[in-house]
Each structure stands twice: as structure tokens, then as C-alpha cells.
Amino acid sequence: MQAPEPANSSEPQRRLAAILAADIAGYSALMGADEQATIRELRSHQAVILPMVNGFGGKIIDTAGDGILAEFGSIWNAFHCAQQIQETMASRQESTAPERKMLFRIGINQGDIFTDGSRIYGDGVNVAARLETLSPAGGICVSAAVRESLEGKINAGFVDLGEQSLKNIARPVRAYTLSERRGLAPKNIRQQIRYCAANDGVRLAYATAGVGPKLVKAANWLNHLEYDWETPLFRQVFSRLAADFQLLRYDARGNGLSAWDVEHISLGTWVSDLHTIVEAAGFDRFPLFGMSQGCAVAIAYALRYPERVTCLILYGGFATGRLKSAKNEAGRETVQAMLTLIRNVWGSDNPVARNLFTTQFMPGAAKESMDAFNEIQRKATSAGCAARYFETVANLDIRHLLPQVRHATLVLHCRDDNAVPFKLGVELAAGIPGARFLGLPGRNHILQDGDPAIEPLAAAVKEFVAENTSEYRMG
């Protein structure tokens, strides 16, 4: 992608920034073969890719033709955005014929730029645009400044291309290409599933995957250890976390590989089960990660066993369930209607009924993800268990617990979450003393493969744990 020409401005502002430049390798040939199809496919990819820039705190400067030019305040964010773009494009085109695949070449540089308020220019931009031309299709090429900043902080290596004489750049620039990238499901990461018994004898299934610092994920509704690891519903977010941590997950009683026929389901029981799991796995002290209603479990566990938890990370959570937060009788009737629907059609072959839940939790889902979520309704639990779980969660109210939290806490929430409104995440963070809050891009509550929220979430978790866990080691 060509760097933009300077705009007319009498007083351009100068600053240091990380610049990402990208374009499609072989775009002219694609256009020559089928212009209409190429434009249609590019727009489809851009609708997914461009929001990732904002999700990583970047600002899109230009999207002329097939290119992207974006500015970031952080090298870390620019690099992880580039990784996410490449992984997402690879995932979206797994079944595309080789001659029709669109593969980005990406260049990243850090340097001085000038801006007139709407455009950026200068050598900082020009170098990024030239590095892009050195990148292999589907790859990333960076300057020495970027490589040095990332050294020891990422699970990837660089190939030294040496000093490069770049067009219209006065001095040679040392360039590096990324030698390896994390895939959606790293082949060297395998999970190991084991079983233990809860205090009342209920069978509980748990799994560990990855190496490094420990991270425990509290269970939430509709977990299935095997299915989550293999399908596009949770596969990418869990494999990303397992790339940085020794990740411990488990199926809550009544879900997945844990026993379905159970007598007791309550917040207290879920907390007790979590303690049984970490004891069986031999996890002594650990960061605790909650998703959705698992956030309430994580908070309650941290208060009951404060010495075991180093910090809390809460994604998509809430302090009050649907019945407790309903503002009027109509709201309560809606919840009761959903409960009746679960009891009568859960896991049925009626696609309309099943899609009612799918579209609520993943309104922006690809067909593969929607099909997987429809299927997990049948595989993860029975209608009876689903109804009991849903009703218990709907009646949750942990507002009185929030002021008691003394652990460092990071709250993350998708800005347009369709299932759990953004304001509930804000209220959760506001109720916990000193909690840090981060809004994520997207409207899916369940983070499917390619979701723009995955990489910002994974990067934020890694950084937060590093800050608050002495045992953590970067890289």
C-alpha cells in the first residue's frame, strides 16, 4: 500500500507511533480473473478485519483499494492486531481454492510521524509501507525497532532479512519477517481430561492444556471439554490462552463430561466444585478467569479462598441474573417464557427453536459457529439440567459481594454484547474496588473463531496476570 501524500496544513503535529500497512498479495491478478467476485470477497473480509484495528486501540487512516493503513500507540497492539488479521484470514479461507485466496502482506514500523489531524505522513509511515512489500503473503515484516520491542515477549521467532534499501528512504532499514505464528488450534497443544468426585459424590470432569504459569477458568453454562476444544465456539480463545498458560478448565455439574443427573445446583455448590477441581489438579495459587455466569463463581471463590487466588479476570459477567435485574413484570415474564421454552424444546431438531438461543448469544456468528452452538445444546446437557441451570443463574445476585473483593481485578466486556448488555459489565467493574475495565469490540457473547475480541482479550489477560502474579514469566 502506498503511503498517503501530505495534506495541506500549516502546523503539522509530530509524534511517535506504531504504523501497520497491509495489502493483498496478487490483488491485480485476482481482479483480472474475476473483478466482481474479487470486490465482493474483499468487502466480506474487510467487514471482519477492519473492526479488529479499533479493537486493538488502533486508528484506521486509509483503506484505499485493497490496502489498510493504521496507526497504533503501542507496538504490542499493532503486532497482535497483525497476527489476528492473518489468523482470521487463514481461518476464513480454509476451503477456498488456492488461486482465489486473499492473503495480506503486512509491514509494521515504529517511528516519527506527522499529522494534520486527518492524515499521517513521514518516514515512519513510508517505512511501514515499504516493509509490507518485503512480507511474504500471509506473513508479517517488521523493522528493527519493532523486533527489539517484542523480543522475549511473544511465542514466535524472526528471520533477519538484513539491511534493506527501501524506495525513497534515505538510509537502509534492517527488516525481519515472522518465522512462525500461532494457529487457531496449535498442534503441539493437547488437553488431558481427568475426573474427580465432588463432596456429594458427583462426577466432575476437568482438563489441563498448555505449559507455563497456571490459569484456572471457572465453569459456565454449556461447557463441554471435548466439544469446546474442537469446534469454532471456544476453540480459538482457549487455544490462545493455552499458548501462554497452563490452562485448567472443567465442566460444571450437569454439563458436558461431568455428571448430568445431579441433585444440587447453586452458587455455593459451584464454588465447592471449583475447589474440588483445583485440589485434584494440584493447583495451589493461580489467577482465576470467569466467563459469563462463571464470573459470579470466580468472585465467590476468591472471597471464600482468598489465599488461593492471585488476581481475577472477568469476561462478559454480571452481578444480577435476568430475574433479579428485570425492571418490570414484562421483563420477568420474558425470562419465564425462555425457561418454559428450554424445558420443552431444548436440544430438539426444531431449527427455529434452537436458533432462538444461538442468535441471542452469537448474533454475528458464521454459519459454522451457529451450527456448532445448535449442536452443543444437545451434547452439553439435557433439557432438565439446562432449565435448572438457567433458573439458578437468573436468580443470581452477588452485588453484596462486590465491595468485599480485595484481589486485583480486570473486567472485560464486548461493547455490543447482545446477551449480557455492556452496562452490566460496567456495573460489575464499578462495584469492585479498584477494578480495571476494558471494553472489547464485537456483539457476540460467545467468542467464536475469528472474533475481533479474542486477541485483545488474550493480550489483556497475559499482561494483567504478569502484573499481578509474581510466578509469571513473560515469553
N, C-alpha and C positions, 0 to 999 in steps of 0.2 A: 504494500500500500504506500503510495506517495505521501510524503509529509505535506501538510497544508501550507499554502503561501501565507505570509504575514498579513493580517488585516490592518487597515488604516487605523492608527492610534497614536496620539501624540505622547502618551505616557505609558508605555508597556510596563507591566509588572514582572519582576523576576523572582523565581522560586525554584527550589529543588524538588523533583518529583520522580516517581517511577512511571515509565511510559510503556504501554503494551501496544504493539502494532501487529495486525494479522490480516492475511488474505487467503483465498482458496487457491491451492496449488492446481495448475492446469485449468483454470476457470475459463479461459478463452476457448480451449478445446471442448469443454463441456457445452459452452454456449453454441459453438459451431455445430455440434452434433444434434442438439435439441434445445433451442433457445427457450421455448415456453416451459418445458419441463424443468430446465435448469433454474429459471427465475422462480418457478413455483416451489421447487425444493429448497432453494436458498432462503426464501421468505419463511418457509416452515422451520428451518434450522435457526434462523435469526430470532424467531419468536421465543425460542427456548434459550438460546445462547446470550442474547443481549441483556436480559434481566440479571444474569449472573454477575455482570460488571457492577451494577448497583449493589448487588448482594455482598460483594467483597469491598464495598466502600469506594468503588471507582466511579469515574465520571466519563461517559462516552462523549468524545469530541467530534468524531466523524464516522459515518458508516457508508461512505460513498462506494457504489458498486458492490463488490464482494468483500470489501475491507472493513476493519474495525480499528479505530484509534482511540485509546482510552488513557486517562491519567489516574494514578493512584498515589495516595500519600504514603503508602507502605510497600516496600519491595516484597515482603512476605505475602501481602494480599494480592499483588499483581501476579506473582508466581503461582499461587494456589488457584487463582482465577484461571490462569492459562492451563494448568493441569486439569481443572474441572471442565473447561471447554473441550480439551482433547479427549478426555474420557467420555464425556457426554456424546460427542460426535461419533466416537467409535461405537458406543452402545447403540445409538440411533440407527447406525448403518450396518449392523452385523449381517443382515440378509440382503444388502444392496450389492448389485453386480459391481465388480472391481472397477470397470470402466466408467461407472456412474457415481462413484463415491466422491464426496466433497471432503477434502482434508485440509485443515488450516495449517499454514506455516505461521509461527508466532515468534516475534522478537521482543525482548524486554531489555530496557536500559534504564539506568538512573543517571540523571544529570540536570543541569540548569535548563529551565525553560522560560520563555517569555509569554505573557498572556495579555490580551487587550480586553478580557472579560468574557469573550465567547470563543476565541480560538487560541491555540497554543502553537509555538514555533521555536526554532533554535536548534542547536546541535543535540540537545537531549532528546528531541523528537526525531531528528534526522537519523541519528544512530540507531534508534529502535526500528525505524522503517528499513534501514539497510540490513540490520541483523535478521529481520524477517526473511529477506531473500536468501540468507545462508541456512535457514532452518529446513530440515527435511520435512516432507509432507507428513502431517500428524505429529510433528515434533516442536521443540522449543529451543530457541537460540538466545543466549544472554550475554551481556557484557561482563567484563572482569569485576566491575563494582557489584553487580547483582550476584554473581557467583560467590564472591567473598562474603557477602552479607548472608547468604544461605548456607555456607559451609558448616557442616555438623548439625544442621537443624532440619534436614529433610532426609527421607529414606530414598535417596536417589543419587546417582553419580553424574559427573560431567565429562565430556570428551573435549580436550583442548584443541581448538582449531588454529591456534597460533595468532600472530598479528595479522590483521586483515586491513587491506587498503580499501576503504569504502568510498563510493562515489560522493563527491562534494564534501568529504570530511577531510580536514587538513592533516590530521595525524592518524597513524594506524591504530586500530582498535582490536584488543585481544578478545576473541569470541569463544564461546563454549556452547556445545549442544548437550541436551539432556540425554544421558545414555540409557536410562530406564525410567519408567513411570509406573505408578500404582495402577493396577487394573481394577475393574469393578469387583472381582472376586479373586484375590491373589491366590495363585495355585499353590504357593508354599504355606498358606494358612489353612489349617484344618481344625475343626472343632472336635472336642471329645465330650461325649454325653455320658453322664453318670446319674445314679439315683440315690436317694436317701429317704428317710421317713420322718415326717413331721411329728410333733409331740402327741398328736392323736392318732398316729399310725398312717396318715395319708401319704401315698407315694408322691414324691416330688422329683422332677427331672431338672438337671442343670447341665450347663455346658461351658467349657473354657476354650478360648481360641486366642492365638497370638502370643507374643512374648513381650517382656518389658514391665513397666510399672503396672500395678493392679488397677482395674476399674470394674466396679460392680454396677450392673444395671438392674434396678428394681423392676419386677414384672408388671405388665399392664394387661388390659383386656385383649383377647385374641392373639396370644403368643403361641407359637409352635416352633420349637427349637430347630427342627429339621426344615420345615417349610419356610420359615423366615430366612434361613441361611441360603436357600436355593432359589427363591423367587424374587422378582423385582420389587416387592413391597418394602422389605427392610434390608435386602442383601447388600446394597452399596453402603448404607450408613453403618451397618455392623462390621463389614469388612474394612471400612476406613478406620473405625475405632480399633479394630483388632490389629491394624497395621502399626498402631502407636502404643497399644496397651496389651496386657494380658486381660482379656475381657471375659467377665463372668456374667452369664445370662441364665435365666431359668423360666420355666413355665409355671404360672400360678396354679394353685389347686383349682380343678375344674376346667383347665385349659391344656391344650397341646398334649405332651407326653406325660404330664402329671395326671393323677387320678381324676376322673370326671365325677364319679359318684361320691360326693362329699357332703357332710352334714353341716359343717360350719363355714360360712363365708362372711368376713367382716374385716374392717381395717386392722383390728387387733390381731386377728388370725394371720393376715398378710404380713404384718410386721414380724410375728413369731416365725412364720415360714422363711422369711428372708434371713433371719438369724440362724435358723437351722441350716440353710444353704451355705452361708459363708463359713460356718463352723465345719461343715462337711468338706468344703473345698479348701480349708486351711488358710483362709484369708483373714489376717489379723487386723491391719489398718488399711483403709482404702478410700479413694474418692467414691461417692455414691451418685449415680446418674439415674434420674427418673424421667420417664416419658408419660405424658398424659396423666391418667389417674395414678400412675406409678410415682408421680411427684409427691402425692399425699403420703404414700407408703414410705418414700425416702425421708421425708420430713419427720414423720412419726418415729421412724427407726433411729434417725440421728438424735432425737431427743431422748429416746429410751436407752440408746447405747452410744453416748457422745464420744467415748474414748476410742471407738472403732472407726469413726468417720473423720477423714481429713478435710473434706470440703464437699459441698453439694452442687450438682449441676442439674437444673430442672428445665425440661423442654416441653412446651405445649401443655403446661399444667394449670391447675385452678384450685382455689381454696374451698369452693362450694359446688356441689353437684347440681344437676339440672333442676331437681325438685326444690332444693334449698335456695337456688338463685332465681327461680321463677317469680316474676313480678306480679302475676295475677292468676286468676283461676284458669284463664285460657292457656297460659303457659304450662300450668300443671296438667291440664287435660291433654296437651300435646305430648308431654312426657308419658302419661299413662297410655295414650294411643300407641306410642312407639313400643312400650312394654308389651302391650297386647299383640302387636304385630310380631315381635320377637318370639313370643310364646307360640304363635300359630303358624308362622311361615319361615322361621329361621332354618337356613340350610336347605330350603326346598328347591325344586327345579324351576320355580317360577322366576324368570329373569327380572320381571318388573319389581317384585318384592325384594329380591336380593340387591338390585341396583339402588333401591332407596337408601340403603346403608352405604353402599360403595360411593355414590355421588356425594353423600354428605361428608365423608372422611377424605375423599380424594377427588374433588370436582375438576381438577386439571389433569387427571390421570390418563396415561396412554391406554389403549385397549388391552395390552398385555397385562398391565397392572390391575385394571378393572376386573379382568377375568380371574387373576390370581386372588384378588380380595373376595370376589364372589365365591371362589373355591375354598378359601380359608374359613369362611363362615361355616362350612360343612365339616372341614377337617379339624378345626381348632377346638370346638366344643359342641355340646348338644343344645337344643332349644331351651331346655330347662335350666342348664347351667348359665347360658347366655342371659336369660331373663333374671336370674338371681344376681348375677354379677352386675348387670345393668342397673337393677333396682338399688343395690348396695351403693354403687358409685353415685347414682342420682341423689342419694340421701347423705353423701359425704359433706362434712362441714368442719374444716380444720382451721378456721380463722383464729380461734383462740390459741392455736399452737404457734402461729407465725411469729409473734413478738418474742417467743421463748428461744428461737433459733439463734445460736451463737457461732455457728460454723460460717466460714466464708462461703457465699452462695452466688452462683451465676444462674440467672433466669433467661431462657431463650424462648422466643415465640414468633411464629410466622405472622407477618403483618396482616395478611388477609385470610387467616385460618378460618375455614368455613364451619368446622365442627366446634372448636373452642375459641370464641371471639378474642381478639387481641387484647381487649380491655381486661379480660380475666387474667392474662399473663402479667399485665401492668399492675393489677391489684395484688397479685401474688408477690411480685417483687417489692411493691410498696409496703407490704405487711411484714417483710423480713428485714430486721435491722442491718443496714449496710449492704444489702444485696445489690449486685451488679446486674443490669438489664441490657439485653441485646435483641433488637428486632431483626428477623430474618426475612428474606424475600420468599414470596410464594403464598398459596392459599390451601395447600394440602396439609392436613393434619398428620397423615401417614406419609413419610418421606420415601417416595419411590425412586428407583434408579433414574439418574439424570436430574433430580430435583435441585433447583438452584440453591436451596437452603443447606444441602448436605455438606459441601466443602466449608462454608463459613462456620457451620456448627462444629465440624470436626476440628478445624483450626482453633476455634474459641475454646473447645474442651481441652485440647492439648496445652494451649497457653495458660489457661486458668489452673489446670492441675499442676503445671510446672511452677506456677507462682505460689501454690498453697500446699504442696506436698514435698517434704524435704527428700524423700526417697527417689523422686523423679529425676531422670537424666535425659536430657534432650538428645535427639538424633538417633 
